[in-house]
Amino acid sequence: RRAYRRITERCSICGRHDPKLSSGGPRGLWKTENQNVNKVTGTMSATDKAASLARVSENKHYPMNPIATFEVELETENFFLVQTVQSHFDGLYVVASNPMVWAQHPERDRWKEPVFLQFFQKALENDLGCFTIIDKDKNSVVGSTRFYSFDSANKAIRLGYTFMDPAYWGTGANREIKNTLIDLAFSVVDKIFFDIGPDNHRSRAAVEKLGAVVAETSEEKVIYVLKRNALDTTSTPSPGE
């Protein structure tokens, strides 16, 4: 349905992805000795961008461990999705410090640095990794998203904790990124769940335009599900979550 690229380190013997070959381990595949998102501006240098592009491949061999499938680096038409590491904090907080980002979110005070720091630390501890979203042209951090709660028995996973710079809302950026992540997830699972606050109308509209439907509701959240057979659902570009 869509082609996506994985940014990987390869084993010299079998040519497959090996997290041990990357400095920083599974959570630091994009970060090599000379590669870091600038801690102040949240930007990538031209050297880093070239190095990342050089590591892009059409690797169709997924790890035997399904969980390892999600700790990868991806490239869409306009964005890099790189594994989040500690040095990404300042770049991400430049985006997250805007109260508008959290205006419809249940935790509306996440723009405050201590609150966002807790959110960021949980992202680093997530057993499926976390993606820092990089604008290719601007070489800047524009947001974050991640998979979580992998359920091997029911072949399901959750996708969320997404936030993006408001400048990208309504541009189709969210849909471009989510479509890539959905394709990756459906290589392993049959269902993707999205947990969204009832009043977060922007995010609800975004996942509905991806083809997700309401599976369960409560006072705390609305749970959407997207099934593999909904892959062919088409719609207009969605706003960022």
C-alpha positions in Angstrom: 0.0 0.0 0.0 2.8 2.4 0.9 6.6 2.0 0.9 8.5 3.2 3.9 12.2 3.2 4.6 14.0 1.9 7.7 17.2 3.6 8.8 19.3 0.8 10.2 22.7 -0.5 11.1 23.4 -3.8 9.4 25.2 -6.9 10.5 28.2 -7.4 8.2 27.6 -11.1 8.1 23.8 -11.5 7.4 23.0 -7.9 6.4 20.1 -7.7 8.8 19.4 -5.1 11.4 21.4 -5.5 14.6 20.8 -3.0 17.5 24.1 -4.0 19.1 26.0 -2.4 16.2 24.6 1.1 17.0 26.2 3.2 19.7 23.6 3.9 22.3 21.9 0.5 21.9 18.3 -0.1 20.8 17.2 3.3 21.9 20.0 5.1 20.1 20.1 3.7 16.6 20.2 7.1 15.0 22.8 8.5 17.3 26.3 7.7 16.4 29.5 9.3 17.7 29.1 12.4 15.5 25.3 12.5 15.4 23.0 14.3 17.8 20.0 16.5 17.5 21.3 20.0 18.6 20.3 20.3 22.2 19.5 23.9 22.0 17.8 24.4 18.6 16.6 20.8 18.0 18.2 20.8 14.6 20.2 18.3 12.6 23.5 19.3 11.0 24.0 18.8 7.3 26.7 16.2 8.2 24.2 14.3 10.4 21.5 14.4 7.7 23.9 13.0 5.1 25.0 10.3 7.5 21.4 9.3 8.2 20.5 9.3 4.5 23.5 7.0 3.9 22.1 4.5 6.4 18.7 4.3 4.8 17.8 1.0 3.2 14.9 -0.9 1.9 15.4 -3.7 4.4 12.5 -6.1 4.2 13.8 -8.5 6.8 12.1 -7.9 10.1 13.7 -9.1 13.4 12.6 -12.5 14.7 11.5 -10.8 17.9 8.3 -8.9 17.0 8.9 -6.3 19.7 12.2 -5.4 18.1 10.3 -4.5 14.9 9.2 -1.3 16.6 12.6 -0.1 17.8 13.6 1.0 14.3 14.4 4.2 12.4 12.0 5.2 9.6 11.9 7.7 6.8 8.8 9.2 5.2 8.7 11.6 2.3 9.2 14.6 4.5 10.3 13.3 7.9 12.8 11.1 9.7 11.5 9.1 12.6 14.4 8.4 14.9 14.6 6.6 18.2 14.4 9.1 21.1 17.5 9.5 23.3 18.2 11.7 26.2 19.9 14.4 24.1 16.6 15.0 22.3 14.9 16.5 25.4 15.7 20.2 24.7 14.6 20.0 21.0 11.4 18.2 22.0 10.7 20.7 24.8 10.9 23.6 22.3 7.8 22.1 20.8 6.1 20.8 24.0 6.5 24.1 25.8 3.8 25.7 23.7 0.6 25.5 25.7 -1.4 25.2 22.5 0.0 21.7 21.9 -1.8 20.5 25.0 -4.9 22.7 24.9 -7.3 19.7 24.3 -5.3 17.1 26.1 -6.3 15.7 29.5 -3.0 16.8 30.9 -3.1 20.5 29.9 -0.1 21.4 32.0 2.3 19.2 30.1 3.9 22.4 28.6 5.5 22.9 32.0 9.0 21.6 32.1 8.8 19.4 35.2 5.6 17.8 33.9 7.0 17.3 30.4 10.2 15.8 31.9 8.2 13.0 33.5 6.5 12.4 30.1 9.9 12.3 28.4 11.4 9.9 30.9 8.5 7.5 30.4 9.1 7.7 26.7 12.7 6.6 27.2 11.7 3.8 29.5 9.0 2.5 27.0 9.8 -1.1 26.0 8.9 -0.4 22.4 11.1 2.7 22.1 9.8 6.1 21.0 10.1 8.2 17.8 11.5 11.7 17.6 10.1 13.3 14.5 12.5 15.3 12.4 11.6 17.6 9.5 14.0 16.7 6.7 14.1 20.1 5.0 14.4 22.2 8.1 16.5 19.6 10.0 14.5 20.4 13.1 12.6 18.4 15.8 8.8 18.8 15.3 7.3 16.2 17.6 7.2 12.7 19.0 5.0 9.5 18.9 5.3 6.0 20.1 4.0 2.4 20.1 3.1 0.8 23.5 1.3 -2.1 25.1 2.2 -4.8 22.6 -0.3 -7.7 23.0 1.1 -10.7 21.3 -1.8 -13.0 22.2 -4.3 -10.8 20.5 -1.9 -9.5 17.9 -2.6 -5.9 18.9 -0.6 -2.8 19.8 -1.3 0.8 20.9 -0.1 3.9 19.1 -0.2 7.4 20.6 1.5 9.9 22.9 1.7 12.0 19.8 2.4 15.7 19.8 3.5 17.9 17.0 4.4 21.6 16.4 1.1 23.4 15.7 2.7 24.7 12.5 2.2 21.2 11.1 -1.4 20.8 12.0 -3.7 20.5 9.0 -0.8 20.0 6.6 -1.1 16.2 6.2 2.1 15.6 8.3 0.3 13.6 10.9 -1.3 11.3 8.4 2.0 10.8 6.5 3.7 9.8 9.7 0.9 7.6 11.0 0.5 5.8 7.7 4.1 4.8 7.9 3.8 3.6 11.5 0.5 1.8 10.7 2.2 -0.1 7.8 5.0 -1.1 10.1 2.6 -2.3 12.9 0.6 -4.3 10.5 3.7 -6.3 9.6 3.3 -7.8 13.1 -0.2 -7.2 14.5 -3.8 -7.2 13.2 -5.2 -4.4 15.4 -3.9 -1.0 16.4 -5.6 0.9 19.3 -5.6 4.6 20.0 -6.5 5.9 23.5 -7.7 9.5 23.3 -9.2 12.0 25.8 -12.9 12.6 25.1 -12.4 16.3 24.7 -9.3 15.9 22.4 -11.4 16.5 19.3 -8.3 17.2 17.1 -6.8 13.8 17.8 -10.1 12.1 17.5 -10.7 13.6 14.1 -7.1 12.6 13.1 -7.5 8.9 13.9 -11.0 8.8 12.4 -9.5 10.0 9.1 -7.0 7.2 9.3 -9.9 4.7 9.4 -10.1 4.0 13.1 -13.5 3.5 14.7 -14.7 3.7 18.3 -14.3 0.5 20.2 -15.0 1.6 23.8 -15.8 4.8 25.7 -15.4 6.0 29.3 -15.2 9.2 31.2 -11.4 9.1 30.9 -10.9 8.2 27.3 -12.2 7.0 24.0 -10.6 3.9 22.6 -10.4 3.7 18.8 -9.3 0.6 16.9 -7.9 0.2 13.4 -7.9 -3.2 11.9 -5.7 -4.6 9.2 -8.6 -4.9 6.8 -9.2 -1.1 7.0 -5.9 -0.4 5.2 -7.6 0.7 2.1 -9.6 3.4 3.8 -8.9 6.8 2.2 -9.6 10.3 3.4 -8.4 13.8 3.3 -5.2 14.8 5.2 -5.7 15.0 8.9 -4.4 17.5 11.4 -1.6 16.7 13.8 -2.6 15.1 17.1 
